[in-house]
Structures are given as structure tokens and as C-alpha cells.
Amino acid sequence: MDFLEELLIINNLYTLNKIADERGLDDEERIEFIQKYNKSNNRLFTPCKKYIIDDYKRQVKKNNI
């Protein structure tokens, strides 16, 4: 789980730097911007549709009959 957490932190920092580049922030503004938005609740990800293997098997059986 530590690996996933580190990836989320790195991705968040990368995204913040990218947004700072798009806004054309100088060094001081960039640091302030990153400190303001580099929070744990900003590193959450949205879950995608989950596939449950039993539902998948049920659909396969239903379609094969």
C-alpha cells in the first residue's frame, strides 16, 4: 500500500506543477500554490466501475445458453 500511496503523492505533485506551469506562476507563487493544494484529501482518486467475477460468470453462462 505504501507504493500506491507514494504514486498518488508523486502524481499530485506532478499535476500541481503542471497547473502552475499553465498559470505561469513564478517560483515564489509556485511554492505557495503547491503548499496550499498539496494535501492528503486532494490526493484521493475516484473509483471506477468494479467488475465482480461472479457477475461476469453469470453473464457468460446466461449468454451461452
Rosetta constraint file for C-alpha pairs under 8 A:
AtomPair CA 1 CA 5 HARMONIC 6.24 0.50
AtomPair CA 2 CA 6 HARMONIC 6.10 0.50
AtomPair CA 3 CA 7 HARMONIC 6.21 0.50
AtomPair CA 4 CA 8 HARMONIC 6.26 0.50
AtomPair CA 5 CA 9 HARMONIC 6.33 0.50
AtomPair CA 6 CA 10 HARMONIC 6.16 0.50
AtomPair CA 7 CA 11 HARMONIC 5.99 0.50
AtomPair CA 8 CA 12 HARMONIC 6.04 0.50
AtomPair CA 8 CA 43 HARMONIC 6.07 0.50
AtomPair CA 8 CA 44 HARMONIC 7.86 0.50
AtomPair CA 9 CA 13 HARMONIC 6.26 0.50
AtomPair CA 9 CA 43 HARMONIC 6.60 0.50
AtomPair CA 10 CA 14 HARMONIC 6.10 0.50
AtomPair CA 11 CA 15 HARMONIC 6.10 0.50
AtomPair CA 12 CA 16 HARMONIC 6.13 0.50
AtomPair CA 12 CA 38 HARMONIC 7.18 0.50
AtomPair CA 12 CA 42 HARMONIC 7.66 0.50
AtomPair CA 12 CA 43 HARMONIC 6.06 0.50
AtomPair CA 13 CA 17 HARMONIC 6.13 0.50
AtomPair CA 13 CA 34 HARMONIC 7.47 0.50
AtomPair CA 13 CA 38 HARMONIC 7.06 0.50
AtomPair CA 14 CA 18 HARMONIC 6.15 0.50
AtomPair CA 15 CA 19 HARMONIC 6.19 0.50
AtomPair CA 16 CA 20 HARMONIC 6.10 0.50
AtomPair CA 16 CA 33 HARMONIC 7.96 0.50
AtomPair CA 16 CA 34 HARMONIC 6.17 0.50
AtomPair CA 16 CA 37 HARMONIC 7.66 0.50
AtomPair CA 16 CA 38 HARMONIC 7.80 0.50
AtomPair CA 17 CA 21 HARMONIC 6.16 0.50
AtomPair CA 17 CA 30 HARMONIC 7.61 0.50
AtomPair CA 17 CA 34 HARMONIC 7.44 0.50
AtomPair CA 18 CA 22 HARMONIC 6.34 0.50
AtomPair CA 19 CA 23 HARMONIC 6.25 0.50
AtomPair CA 20 CA 24 HARMONIC 6.14 0.50
AtomPair CA 20 CA 25 HARMONIC 5.61 0.50
AtomPair CA 20 CA 30 HARMONIC 6.00 0.50
AtomPair CA 20 CA 33 HARMONIC 7.48 0.50
AtomPair CA 21 CA 25 HARMONIC 6.43 0.50
AtomPair CA 25 CA 29 HARMONIC 5.54 0.50
AtomPair CA 25 CA 30 HARMONIC 5.48 0.50
AtomPair CA 26 CA 30 HARMONIC 5.88 0.50
AtomPair CA 27 CA 31 HARMONIC 6.23 0.50
AtomPair CA 28 CA 32 HARMONIC 6.24 0.50
AtomPair CA 29 CA 33 HARMONIC 5.92 0.50
AtomPair CA 30 CA 34 HARMONIC 6.10 0.50
AtomPair CA 31 CA 35 HARMONIC 6.10 0.50
AtomPair CA 32 CA 36 HARMONIC 6.07 0.50
AtomPair CA 33 CA 37 HARMONIC 6.32 0.50
AtomPair CA 34 CA 38 HARMONIC 5.53 0.50
AtomPair CA 35 CA 39 HARMONIC 7.94 0.50
AtomPair CA 37 CA 42 HARMONIC 7.02 0.50
AtomPair CA 38 CA 42 HARMONIC 6.77 0.50
AtomPair CA 38 CA 43 HARMONIC 7.87 0.50
AtomPair CA 39 CA 43 HARMONIC 6.83 0.50
AtomPair CA 40 CA 44 HARMONIC 7.19 0.50
AtomPair CA 51 CA 55 HARMONIC 7.48 0.50
AtomPair CA 51 CA 56 HARMONIC 7.24 0.50
AtomPair CA 52 CA 56 HARMONIC 6.40 0.50
AtomPair CA 53 CA 57 HARMONIC 6.15 0.50
AtomPair CA 54 CA 58 HARMONIC 6.12 0.50
AtomPair CA 55 CA 59 HARMONIC 6.24 0.50
AtomPair CA 56 CA 60 HARMONIC 6.29 0.50
AtomPair CA 57 CA 61 HARMONIC 6.18 0.50
AtomPair CA 58 CA 62 HARMONIC 6.09 0.50
AtomPair CA 59 CA 63 HARMONIC 6.13 0.50
AtomPair CA 60 CA 64 HARMONIC 6.13 0.50
AtomPair CA 61 CA 65 HARMONIC 6.34 0.50
